[in-house]
């Protein structure tokens, strides 16, 4: 179990994951995350057309640590994230996928790493449980992104991330931002670290992303982030009468 007095909110966007939700909640309980004070598990139903909302309601009636919201229509992961992050009641937020490919056991190590002084800890899938074609697509996308954004992130597609909610005040949220969280945090002066995490084969349902979502749209979004990165406001300052050292400010948003 994670030994933490601060609460943690896990935000999980789901779309048509009716078979995965029960096993995922059972895993989270088995790891002991539900024993953390003020623990919150938040599901965002992003326009499901199966029984996902009903399954979540059943679990919500059973466990008081579960909170849930439903989108009127599908908005995508970034929109679901924005809703979940804005509604989270705790200062430490974990974002993870609802397809059982992320392993809740990795959350303990992520928290320990965050407590070393980092603002964002993201997962790096050391052994990808995907087809060769999907691995090739991801490698191309990651290499191109690293070249343009200089974020030194070898796996931006991993859905498991942990960060401090207060940092979101400086992070622009837009469609597709979930692919660039490391770059967005870095350009705002925050400390970021990637650690190896377990990646598992999808047990139920089908993948939601194809070539268009993995390469074409992310490339267009990346150009926007690249533009923001080139326009970061950075300066050092101090009060006129102060004899202290200059403070640094780096802000890409406001």
SULTA-V13023 format. One record per run of one state. SS is the DSSP state (a for helix, b for strand, c for the rest). FROM is the first residue (numbers start at 1). TO is the last residue. Records with the same first field share a line. If there is no record, write none. Layout:
BEGIN
SS: FROM-TO  FROM-TO
END
This chain:
BEGIN
c: 1-7  15-20  32-32  36-39  46-51  63-65  71-76  88-91  96-101  103-105  115-119  126-131  150-160  171-176  180-180  188-191  198-198  200-210  231-232  238-246  252-254
b: 8-14  40-45  66-70  92-95  102-102  120-125  161-164  192-197  199-199  233-237  247-251
a: 21-31  33-35  52-62  77-87  106-114  132-149  165-170  177-179  181-187  211-230
END
